Amino acid sequence: MKLLILQHPGHNRVYYNLADKLALAELKLACKRLATTCIHVDIVEIEKVRYLFLESDGDIAESDMKILSRLSFVFAIFIWNQKGNENHLIPIRKDEYEYLNSKICSLLKYPGKTNELFTQMMINVALLSSDYSYDDKIKMLDPVAGKGTTLFAGTTHGFDAYGIELEHKAVHETSIFFKKYLQTERVKHQYSKKQIYGSNKSEAIEIQKFDYALNKADFKSQESVKTLGIVNGHSKNAYKYFKKEKFNMVVGDLPYGIAHGNVKDKKTASKTRNPSDLLHECLPEWTKVLKKGGAVVMAWNSFIINRQQLAKTFAIHGLEVLSDTPYDQFEHMVDKSIKRDIVVARKE
């Protein structure tokens, strides 16, 4: 079977121009998890319209459509039949996977925000690189949560999404935004705030948590309730906050550039642009809260530190870095000072 995938038109201009390479890498990774065997994947152009091309040795199964429909770049999927000089494209219904509407990822606007489609790609790469599937009850952690872009992307898949963020203002804005969104969309929810760490008031660390479901019946069923939680604390204490192997994936965009400096110390608010310092401090704790077979995906600015150096940092802390194709094909320019790449590692 031959499929053509029309790319999402929602990419901003810079990202769209780079999207061929990233989309092809994401598709290659997805092919490893399909029930059918992929014979060939490529980028093709028909009548000056760009498509991702996938050829398989058999029909695409329902489980395969669950994977293909969630890929970050997918806008529409067609069966491609060629008759002489004519191209016949037959649309295939995508899997309607969204729990919360994906518009939640694009509503908040602020400087330094990670592209929403790139964020979705990182989540897909994490799950496809793990031992888990979209049918599992997935819990994900963004240990550098910022204003919640990764968490909101997780809610579109129906994942339980947790974040850790040092800046109180960012945590407050994330909580206010999500509460307003749930109210506006009339999603049944319950908000709670409780201390999860600290022996006294000055050391107290709290988690703000939203339990929610699309209707009252689901809200009454513990199995159907989804959770978004955000901790105002330091990522180096992740295990102290969550106390067990809780997450199937850890996904985040490591601080880079002027708008993304790593805050090394809350008291002095000193910043460094080198993500290696943050990783050495935090990876031991991230690894403790990650389940076996789970994956870590982090984006970083490769102008600051190269892939080999960063991979070494992950390996030192007991994670297996995945570096074969297509994991080495995600690097791309964002602007003159930022060349973004992702590192993917597993806990065995």
C-alpha positions in Angstrom: 0.0 0.0 0.0 1.2 3.5 -0.8 0.3 6.4 1.4 0.7 10.1 1.0 0.7 12.4 4.1 -0.1 16.1 3.7 1.9 18.1 6.2 0.3 20.4 8.7 -0.1 24.0 7.4 0.2 25.3 11.0 4.0 25.4 11.0 5.4 28.9 11.3 7.5 29.9 8.2 10.9 29.0 9.7 9.7 25.7 11.1 7.8 24.7 8.0 10.9 25.2 5.8 12.7 22.7 8.1 9.8 20.4 8.5 10.6 17.9 5.7 13.7 16.6 7.5 12.0 16.5 11.0 8.8 14.9 9.7 10.7 12.3 7.8 12.7 11.4 10.9 9.6 11.2 13.0 7.9 9.0 10.3 10.9 6.7 10.1 10.7 6.2 13.9 6.9 5.5 13.7 7.5 2.9 11.0 9.5 0.8 13.6 6.3 0.5 15.7 3.8 -0.3 12.9 2.2 -3.7 12.6 2.9 -3.6 8.8 6.4 -3.4 7.4 7.5 -0.2 5.8 9.3 -0.7 2.5 10.1 2.9 1.8 9.6 6.4 3.2 10.5 9.7 1.4 9.4 13.2 0.5 7.6 13.6 -2.8 6.2 16.5 -4.7 3.0 16.1 -6.8 1.7 19.1 -8.8 4.0 21.3 -6.6 2.4 20.0 -3.4 4.8 18.4 -0.9 3.9 15.1 0.8 5.5 12.4 3.0 5.4 9.1 1.2 5.1 5.7 2.9 5.0 2.4 1.1 4.1 -0.7 3.1 4.0 -4.4 2.3 0.4 -4.8 3.4 -2.7 -2.9 4.5 -2.4 -0.3 7.2 -4.0 -1.7 10.4 -6.2 0.2 12.8 -3.4 0.2 15.4 -1.1 1.7 12.7 -3.6 4.6 12.1 -3.5 5.4 15.8 0.3 6.0 15.5 0.3 7.8 12.1 -2.6 10.1 13.0 -0.7 11.4 16.1 2.5 12.4 14.3 3.1 16.1 14.7 3.2 17.0 11.0 0.1 15.0 9.8 -2.7 17.1 8.4 -4.3 14.5 6.0 -3.6 10.9 4.9 -4.3 9.5 1.5 -4.1 6.2 -0.3 -2.1 6.9 -3.5 -3.1 5.1 -6.6 -1.3 5.8 -9.9 -3.1 5.1 -13.2 -0.9 6.0 -16.2 -0.1 9.7 -15.8 -3.0 10.3 -13.3 -2.6 10.4 -9.5 -5.7 9.3 -7.5 -5.7 10.3 -3.8 -8.2 8.6 -1.6 -8.5 10.2 1.8 -8.3 8.0 4.9 -10.1 8.9 8.1 -7.6 9.7 10.8 -7.8 8.3 14.3 -9.7 10.9 16.4 -7.4 10.7 19.3 -7.6 14.2 20.9 -8.8 14.3 24.5 -8.5 18.1 25.0 -8.5 20.1 21.7 -5.1 20.8 20.4 -5.9 24.5 20.3 -4.9 24.5 24.0 -1.3 24.4 22.9 -1.4 27.6 20.8 -3.6 29.9 22.9 -0.8 31.2 25.2 1.7 33.5 23.4 5.0 34.6 25.0 8.6 35.2 24.0 10.8 32.0 23.9 7.8 29.6 23.6 8.7 26.3 22.0 6.8 25.6 18.8 3.7 23.5 19.6 4.2 21.1 16.8 7.8 20.5 17.7 6.6 19.8 21.3 4.1 17.3 20.0 7.0 15.7 18.0 9.1 15.3 21.1 6.2 13.6 22.9 5.8 11.2 20.0 9.5 10.4 19.9 9.5 9.7 23.6 6.6 7.3 23.4 7.7 5.6 20.2 11.2 5.1 21.8 9.8 3.5 25.0 8.3 0.2 25.8 4.8 1.8 26.0 2.0 2.6 23.6 -0.8 5.1 23.1 -3.2 2.5 24.6 -1.4 2.6 28.0 -2.3 5.0 30.7 0.6 7.3 30.2 2.1 9.6 32.9 4.6 12.2 31.6 6.9 14.7 33.3 8.3 18.0 32.0 11.0 18.8 34.6 11.7 22.2 33.0 8.0 23.1 32.5 8.1 26.8 32.0 4.5 28.0 31.2 3.3 24.5 30.4 3.5 24.0 26.6 4.6 20.3 27.0 2.0 19.7 29.7 -0.8 21.1 27.5 0.4 19.0 24.6 0.2 15.9 26.8 -3.5 16.7 27.6 -4.4 16.4 23.9 -3.3 12.7 24.1 -5.2 12.2 27.3 -1.9 11.7 29.2 -1.5 12.5 32.9 0.9 15.5 32.6 3.1 16.7 35.5 5.6 19.6 35.5 8.3 21.1 37.7 9.1 24.7 37.4 11.3 26.9 39.6 9.7 30.3 38.7 6.6 31.0 40.8 5.2 33.4 38.2 5.4 30.8 35.4 3.6 28.2 37.7 0.9 30.7 38.6 0.3 31.6 35.0 0.1 28.0 33.9 -2.4 27.2 36.7 -4.6 30.2 35.9 -4.6 29.5 32.2 -5.5 25.9 32.6 -8.3 26.6 35.1 -9.8 29.2 32.7 -9.5 26.8 29.8 -11.3 24.0 31.6 -14.0 26.5 32.7 -14.4 28.0 29.2 -14.6 24.5 27.6 -16.9 23.3 30.4 -14.7 20.4 31.2 -15.6 18.8 34.6 -12.7 19.4 36.9 -11.4 19.7 40.5 -8.5 21.8 41.6 -6.4 21.0 44.6 -3.2 22.3 46.2 -1.1 20.4 48.7 2.3 20.3 50.3 4.4 17.4 48.9 7.8 18.2 50.4 9.4 20.2 53.2 9.4 19.9 57.0 8.5 23.5 57.7 6.9 26.5 56.0 10.1 28.0 54.6 11.0 24.6 52.9 7.4 23.8 51.8 6.9 22.7 48.2 3.4 22.5 46.9 1.8 20.8 43.9 -1.2 22.4 42.1 -3.3 19.7 40.6 -6.2 19.5 38.3 -8.2 16.3 38.0 -10.6 16.5 35.0 -12.8 14.5 32.6 -14.9 15.3 29.6 -18.2 14.5 31.3 -19.7 13.8 34.8 -19.8 10.0 34.2 -16.1 9.8 33.4 -15.3 12.1 36.4 -16.9 9.6 38.7 -14.7 6.9 37.4 -11.2 7.0 38.8 -9.9 5.1 35.8 -11.2 7.8 33.4 -10.0 10.9 35.3 -7.0 12.7 33.8 -4.5 14.8 35.8 -2.4 17.9 35.2 -0.1 18.8 38.0 2.6 21.4 38.4 5.2 21.7 41.2 6.8 25.0 42.1 10.2 23.7 42.9 13.7 22.6 41.7 14.0 19.7 39.2 17.0 18.3 41.1 14.4 17.2 43.8 12.1 15.3 41.4 12.3 12.1 43.4 11.7 13.9 46.7 8.5 15.3 45.2 7.1 12.1 43.5 8.8 9.4 45.6 8.6 6.5 43.1 9.0 5.3 39.5 5.9 7.2 38.3 6.5 8.3 34.7 6.6 6.6 31.3 8.4 9.5 29.8 10.3 12.7 30.7 10.1 15.4 28.0 11.3 19.0 28.0 13.0 21.8 26.2 16.3 22.5 28.0 16.9 26.2 28.7 18.9 28.0 26.0 19.7 31.5 24.8 18.8 34.8 26.6 15.2 34.0 27.2 16.0 30.5 28.5 18.9 30.7 30.9 19.3 27.8 33.4 18.6 29.1 36.9 21.2 27.3 38.9 20.2 28.7 42.3 16.9 30.2 43.3 18.4 32.5 45.9 21.0 34.0 43.6 19.1 33.5 40.3 22.4 33.0 38.6 22.1 31.7 35.1 24.2 29.6 32.7 23.4 28.8 29.1 25.1 25.4 29.4 22.5 22.6 29.8 25.1 20.1 30.9 25.3 21.8 34.4 21.5 21.4 34.8 21.6 17.8 33.6 24.4 16.7 35.9 22.4 18.1 38.8 19.0 16.7 37.8 19.4 13.5 35.8 19.9 11.3 38.9 16.5 12.4 40.2 14.8 12.2 36.7 16.0 8.7 36.3 14.6 7.6 39.7 11.1 8.8 38.8 11.2 7.2 35.3 9.8 3.7 34.9 11.9 0.9 33.3 11.4 1.0 29.6 10.6 4.7 29.7 12.3 7.4 27.6 13.8 10.8 28.2 13.6 13.3 25.3 15.3 16.7 25.8 15.7 19.5 23.2 18.8 21.7 23.5 20.9 24.3 21.6 23.8 22.3 20.0 25.7 25.5 19.5 26.3 25.5 23.3 27.3 21.8 23.7 27.6 19.1 21.0 25.7 15.9 20.8 28.6 13.7 21.9 29.2 15.7 25.0 25.5 15.8 26.0 25.1 12.0 25.3 28.1 11.3 27.6 26.2 13.2 30.4 23.2 10.9 30.0 25.3 7.8 29.8 27.1 8.8 33.0 23.8 8.7 34.8 22.8 5.2 33.6 20.7 6.0 30.6 21.1 4.4 27.2 21.3 7.1 24.5 19.7 6.2 21.2 21.9 7.5 18.4 21.3 5.4 15.3 19.1 6.7 12.4 16.7 8.5 12.7 17.7 9.8 16.1 20.6 11.7 14.5 18.3 13.6 12.0 16.5 16.0 14.2 19.0 18.9 14.3 17.8 22.1 12.7 18.4 25.9 12.8 15.9 28.0 14.8 17.8 31.3 14.3 21.4 32.5 14.0 22.2 31.7 17.6 20.1 28.6 18.1 20.7 25.2 16.4 18.1 22.9 18.1 18.5 19.2 18.4 17.0 16.5 20.6 18.6 13.7 22.7 16.7 10.5 23.3 17.6 8.1 26.1 16.0 5.0 27.7 16.0 3.5 31.1 16.7 -0.2 30.8 
